[in-house]
Each structure stands twice: as C-alpha cells, then as structure tokens.
Amino acid sequence: MRDLNTPSGERPLPVLGQGTWGMGETASARADEVAALRHGLDLGLGLIDTAEMYGSGGSEEVVGEAIRGRRDKVFLVSKVLPHNADRSGTVAACERSLRRLGTDHLDLYLLHWRGGHPLEETLEAFAELRDAGKIGAFGVSNLDTDDMRELRSVPGGEECATDQILYNLTRRGPEFDLLPWCREHGIPVMAYSPIEQGRLLGDEVLGRIAEEHEASPAQVALAWILTDRNLCAIPKASRVEHVEANRAALDLRLTSDDLRALDERFPAPTGKVPLEIL
C-alpha cells in the first residue's frame, strides 16, 4: 500500500481506503457492512472514513464494531458537522464520535464542510483535541481553493492534513486550481464518491478499457484517480466482493492510451469550476 505524507508529519495517508457513507442506516444490513469492513482490513485497506452525520452516528457504530480488537490496524477518520464546529462543540462532537467508535483517539478529524463558525475556533478545538491525544491530525472536507487559502492564513492552518472532496472522472473541476494548490502546499487530497455512486459504471469507454484489462469499470475509475500521486480514494463497499474488487484496483496500471481515451471522454476543465458536493 502506497502512502501519502501529510504536512503535520503524523501517520501518512494510505492511498486506498474504505468509505462508509450510507452505512449504519439499516439494521438488516449491519452484519454485511461489518463483514465488508473487516474483510477490507484483512486485505490491507486500513483507512476507514466515517462521520457523525452518516446515519446520525450509525455509521460510526458499525465502524466501531468492525474495528474492535483491531484498532492498531486502522487509520481512522471522522468528521464534525459545521453547526457543531465552534470550540466547545467540536470537542464535544469528537468525544461523542469516540464513544460510538469504541476508541480513545482518531487518526484524523475533519471539518465536514464550511459553516458559520470561524475557522479559528475550529482549529483551536482541533489543537486542544490533539494536545489531549484524542486526534492525531486534523483536516477539512469540501473546502474550495479560496477557503483553503483562508484556512492556511489561520494560526495552525498550515498543518491541515487533507482536503476531502468530491472527485471522479465526471467531477474534474478541482483539477483547474484546487488540486494544483494542494499539491503546491503539500496537502494530499482524499477523493470521495470516486465512481460517482455507481453512475459511471455503464459508460461505454470505461467499459471498453476495463475489458481490455480484464477488470471492471469501477476498478478503472479508481485506478485513474490513483495515477495522481497526491490523491487517495475512499470508495464505499458494503459487500465483501466489492471490497475485493476495490483492492484489486491498486494493481491495475492504465496505459497512456487509456488515459488519453478517458481525457477525450471526460475532458479536464478549461476554467474555474465551483467545487461540487454530494
């Protein structure tokens, strides 16, 4: 598993992990969700991303069950909702997440998106949590380039470990300015919904390339993201077979012809595109 270094110097980010958006919402699915996450750990997919918002805490409970007894194998990420992200609210939200997850610390804690509380307050809370050993590093999610510039101007903002954003073949807007800015400042980017919640899978060009590699369209879409050495991806997989397919994407090497075909089918932006959010 290749890793990405972060500005804070804490644990590096694995380039491929497991997303949990949508987990913890249905009791009947819980056993399959836990089994999928555990199988991912068996395959070396130690990065697990969750959030207090997902399933109103249900996702964190699923993750907590999946990692029980295996916490040392996990790079654990969760997020604070913007309306909780003042200084005291961030600390309280983190402590609630830790209880649901059954652990005493997160490896990475993110502001889920920009809200009404000043970034200074959120960063003060992140520093407090880090000093208390409750988080290893902090980052953000869904922040565009101007917000990232503002974050970096706040004391401590230069230690932001990642910006988690919507990015895939159909959502290439960040390539115009956000990805280059993050690369310039040594901030790795975490791509969520890397296969556009499955909507990419029926594309003809993607399918042709997949067939040539004896792979699946989802694996091609993941491999495309991982060609950027400053990106990691967190696809969701709630079934064991999907986890295995995601892991296999690490071994897929796209050719220059493949990349040209994908660029023609999914053109890169030629101007600023506001950051999209799902």
N, C-alpha and C positions, 0 to 999 in steps of 0.2 A: 504494500500500500504506500503510494507516494504521499508525502505530507507538504503542507504549506506553512511557512513561518509567518508569525504574526508580529506586529510592532511591539507588543507588550513583552515578548520574549517568553510567554507562558507556553503550555503544551501546543505543538503545531497542529493545524487542522488536517485531518485525513481528507483526501480528495473525493472520496465517495462515502456517503453515509445513508441513513435511513430517516425519512420524513414520517411524521405521524399526524398530519392534518387529516381530520375525519375519523381518527381512531377514538375509542372511548365513548362513542355516541350510542352504540347499540350493545346491550348486554349479551345478545346471542353471538356477536362477532368477537367477543373478548378473547376467548381461548385461541382462535385463529390468529388474532393480532399479536398476542403474547408469543405464540409459537413462531410467527414470522420474525419478530424482533430477535428472539433468542437464536433462531437459525442464522440471521444476519450476523450476530456476534460470533457464532461458530465459524462463519466464512470470513471473519476479519473486518466486518463493517461495524466498527466500534463507535463511529459518530452517530448519535441519535439526537434528533432535533424535535422539540416539543414546545408547548406554550401554555400559559394559564388559560388562554382563550379557547384552546382546542377542546371541544366537548365540555366546556365550563369546568375544566380541571380533570375531566375523564381521561383524556389522553395521557396526562402526567401519571395518573393512577395505573394505566396499562403499562406505561414505560417502567414505573416503579416495580411492578410485578415481574416484568421481563428481565430486569437487571438485578433482581435480588440474588445476592451471593456472587455477583459478577461485576460489582461496581468498578473494580480496578481495571476491567477490560473496556470501559466505556468512556468516550469523550461526550459528556452530557451537556446539552444546550437547552435552555428555556428562555422565555420572553415575558416581559412585563407589559401589560396593556397601557396605552398612553394616559388614560384617565387615572391610573394608579401611580404615575411616574414622577410625582413630587418626591422630596427626600424621604419622608417617613413612609409614604405609600409604597415606594419601590422596595424598601427594606421589608415591610410587612408582606408585600406580594411575594418576594423571594422566599421568605420563611414559610409561607403557605405552600409554595411550589415544592420546597424541600420536604415538607411533611408528606405531600402526596407522592413524591418520588421515592420516599424512604431512604434519603441520603442526607449527609450533612454538608454537601457542597455541590455546586455546579462548576463545570469546567469553563463555561461561557454563558453569560447572561446578556440578553439583547433587549433594547427598547424596540417594541414591536412595530411601531410607526410613529411619526412625528405627531405630537398632540399639543395641548395648550400649556403644559408645564414647561418652564425654561429648561433648556438643555443643561444649564449649570446645576440645577437641583438634581436632575437625574444622575449626572456624573458624580456629584457629591455622594449620592447614595451608593453608586457603584463602588466608589473608593472606600466607603465605610464597610460595605459587604466584603470587599477584597481584603481589607485590613483584618476583618474578623474571620477570614478563612472560609467564608461561605460561597465565594465565587473565585475562580482563578483569573478570569479576564472578562472584559465587557466588550460589547459591540452594539450594532444597530441593525435595523431591518427597514426596508422600504424608504430609505433616505436617498434623495437625488443629489446631484452634484453640488448645488448651492447649499443644501442642508449639510452636506459633508464638509464643505469649506467652513461653514459656521461652526460645526462641531469641532473641527480642528483648531479653531481660534479660542475655544473654551479651555481653561486650565485642565489638563489631563486628557483632552480630546485627542492628542497625538498618539495615545496608546490604544485607540479603538482597534479591536482585533479583526473585525469583519463588517461588511455591509451585506446583509442577506436580501436578495432581490428576486423579482420575477424575471427569469431569463431563459429563453429557449430559442429554437430556430424561428419561431413565429413572433418572438418578442425581442428583437435585436437592437432596440433603441439605445440601451445603455452603452453599446459599442462606440457611439459617437463621442461621448465625453465622460460618462461616469466610469466605465471600465479603464480608460487610459488614466484618468485622475487617480483612481485607486491604485493602479499599477505604479504610477509615479511615486506615490506615498507609501508603497509597501504594504497596502491593505488588501488581503485576499478577499475575494467575493464569493459568497455562497449562493448558488442558484437554486431557487425553489420552483416547483412545477416544471421540471426540465423536459417533460414530454407533454406539456400543455393539458394536464389532466386526461391524457389519452387521446385528445383530439388530433394529435399528429399521426397517429398510428396508421391511418388509412391513406396517407399521402403516397402517390404513385412513385415519385422519385426516391423517397425514403425507402419504400418497399423494394425498388429495384436494387439499390445499393445494399440493402440488408440481404437480399437473395444472393448477391454476388459474394458476400462474406459468410454465407450460411449463418446469418444472425437474424435478429428481429429488428423491426423499425425502432422500437424503444431503445435497443442497445446502440443503434447507430446514432440516435438523438443524444444519448448520454455520452457516447464516445466523442461526438462533435464538441460538446461542452468541455470535455476534459482535454481537448487539444490545446486549450488556453492554459498556460502554466500558472496562472494566478486565480484559477477558478476551482471550486469544488461543487458537488451536486448532492442534493438530498431527496432523491425520488422516494415516494411512498410505495410500500409494498405490504399489503396486509395478508398475503398468502405466501407460503414457503416457496412455491415455484417461481413467483415473481421476484423474490429476493435472490434466488439463484441466477435468474436472468440478469438482474441488475449487476450482480457481482461479476458476471462474465463480460460485461461491457468494459471493464478495466483492461481486458486482454485484447480488445478489438482495436486495430490500427487502421485508420482511414487513410486512403491514398490521396495524393494531390488532386487526382482526377475526381475522387469522391468529393473533396472539399470544394472544388470548382463547381461541380454539379449542384451541390447544396447552396452555394452562393447564388447561382443562377435561379434556383427555385425559391430561395428565401433571401432576397437581397439585403445587404447591410444598409443601414441608414446613411443618407447623404446630408442630414441636418439634425438639429436637436429634436429629440422626441421626449416629451414628458414621461417620467418613469411610470410604468403601468403597475397596477396592483390587483391581485385576485383576493 
